[in-house]
Amino acid sequence: MKQLLPDPWDEMEKLYPPGTILKGKVKNLTEFGMFVGIGNGIDGLIHMSEVSYSRRKKAISDVYKKGTYVEALVLTVDKTQKKFSLSLKRLKDDPWKGISTKYHIGDIIDGFITSITDFGVFVEIEEGIEGLIHLSEMDDLQGKNLSEIYKVDDSVQVVILNIDEKDKRIGLSIKALRKSEEKTEEKVAHQEEGAFSTLGDILESAMNRDNQDVTG
């Protein structure tokens, strides 16, 4: 009976050539990607690298759930190997485009750690935009390894040191953030000290006037 029926893969090649945008239902999420039901018992695979510009698997699993519908771009239809590859990422704009106008040197931002290396920590500040906190820009590690202090998906607050939109690089710093916080605290302390000094001068002046009135 099966052999008498038309091969659904023949129809898929005609209906969904590469570049077609289709709608499908998420059937399963795995470590390597997401399977989407297309129809006629055929599932398309959106590889993890094609799901999002983000490298954070947790962020991806929070957005896409089993049973939800997604729009995807057809990459390839391989009838011989019966493989149907799709992409969600390619329907979105490159997140690095215009990044130098969105963020500026000195901005304090929050992000999530995506990977930890011997030379520093990579932090995602928004989907697909990662910056590096070089080892030299970390806070006092007190002789510990980075992996002893930080974990993937930890949230961190950093300051932007430099932005290279062309080469898609952003330099981040925790050390500079701490220095900025210390300067702010010193400034507040000086202002408060000055306020107390001024208040003391006012009280002393008032007391002197009162004494003069009494003796007068």
N, C-alpha and C positions, 0 to 999 in steps of 0.2 A: 504493500500500500504506500509506504514511504517513497519508494522509487517511482511510483506513478505520479506523485505530487511534484509540482515545480520546485526547484531548489530556491529557498528564500534568499540565499546569497546572491543569486542572479538578479533578483529584484532590488536588493540592497545596493548593488553596484550602480544600478540605473537611478534609483531614487535619491541616493545620498553620495554623489561624487564629492571628492575632496573640496573643501571650501563651503560646503552646505552647512547651514545652521539648523539644528534640529532640537526638539524638546523630548526629554526622556525622564524616566523615573529612577531615582537612586535605589538600587537593589541591594548593594552590599558595599561596605567600606573595609578595606584591608590595609596592611602596612605599606603596600606598594601602589595603591591607587583606589579608584572607585568604579564600580560596575554600574552601568546605566542601561535600563531596559529600553530597547528601540522599538520592538514589535516583532511579531512572527517568531518569538522565542529566541531572538538574537539580542545579546548584550554587547554594549560598547564599553571599552576600557578607557578611563581617563587616568593616565599614569600620574603618580603623585607630583611629578615635576610639571605636569600640565594642569593641575587643579588650581594652583594659586601661585602668585609671585612670592608668597610667604614660604619660609622653610619650616615654620612652626606647625607640626602635625596637630598639636592641641588646638591651635586656632582654626585649622581646617575642619577638624571633627566637631568643633563648636558651631560652625556655620552650616555644614552639610550633614543632614541626617537621613537615615534610611526611610524611604517613602516620599521624600520631597521631590519636586520636579525641578529640573535644571535645563537651561539652554546651553548647548555645546556646539563647538565647531568640529566638523568632520575633518580628520587629518588623512587617514588612509582606510581603505576597505580592501582587505586581502581575502579573496574568495578561496584561494588554494589552502591557506593556513587557517581560514575562518577567524580572522582577526579584524576587529573594528575599533580603530583608535580615535579618540576624541580629545578635545581641549576646552577647558573653561578659561584658562589664563589668556589665551590669544584673542578673546573677545573683549579684553580690557586694554586700556591704554598703558603704555610703559610708565610705571610709577616714578621713574627717575626724570621723566620729562618735566622741566620747569621746577625741579627740586631746589635749585639755588635761589629762586624767588620766594619759595615757601618757607625755607629755613635759613637762618643767618648765624654767622659766627657769634658766639656768646649766648645763644638761645639755651635755656634750660628745659630739657624734655624728659619724658618718661619712655622707657622701652622695655623689651623682654629679651633675655639672653637666648641666642640661638645656637651658639657653639663656644667651646672653651679650648684654647690652644696654649702652646708653650709661650707664645709671644703676646698673648692678649685675649680679649673677650669680644665676640661679635654680638652686637645688640640690634634688634629690629625696632625701629622707631615708628614704622607703619608698614602696611603690607608691602613686602618686596623691597623695602628700604632698610639696609643694614649699614651700621657704622662699626668701626673698630676702636675699642679702648685698648691702646697699646699698653704693654706691661709698665712702661715708664710713666703712664698716665693713670695708673691705678692708685688707690689710697694705700696707706701703710699696711702692707701685708703681714708684717710681724713675723717674717720668715716662713710663712705658710705658702703652699701652692695655690694657684687660682681655683683648682677643682675642690679644694678644701673649704673655700669660702663661698664660691658661687656654683649654682646648678642651672642647667638648661631650663628655661621658662621662668626663672626668677625675674622679678621686676626690679629695674634699677633706674635711678635718676642721674642724668649726665649733662654735661655742657658741650656744645659743639665747638670744636677747635678749627676745623676747616671743612670745606665742601668742594668736591671736584665732580661736577655733573657729567662731564665728558667721559671720565674714566670710572664713573660710578663709585666714588669713594667718599666716605665721611669719617673724619677723625673726631673721636669723642674723648672726654676726660672726666674722671671722678675726682682726681686731684685738684683740678682747676675749680670744680664745684665746691669742694671743701674750702679752698682759699677764699672763694667769693663769699661763702657763708661766714667765714671767720672775719672778713673785712666788714661785712654787714653788722655782725655782732659787736665788733669794736666801735663802729660808727654809732650804733644805738647806745652803747655804753657811754661814749663820750658825750652824746647828746643828753643822756640822763644825768651824767655828772655835771654838765654845764647847767642843766635845769636846776639841779639841787644847789649849785653854787649861786645861781641867780636868785633863787628863793632865799638862800641864806643871807645874801647881801640885802635883799628887801627887808627881811625880818630884823637884821642888824640895824639897818637904817631907821626902821620904825621904832625899835627899842631906844635908839639914840635920841630920837625926837621926843619920845615919851619921857626920857630921863631929863631932857632939857626943859620940858614943860613943867616937870615936878620941881626942879631946882629953881626954875624961873618964878 
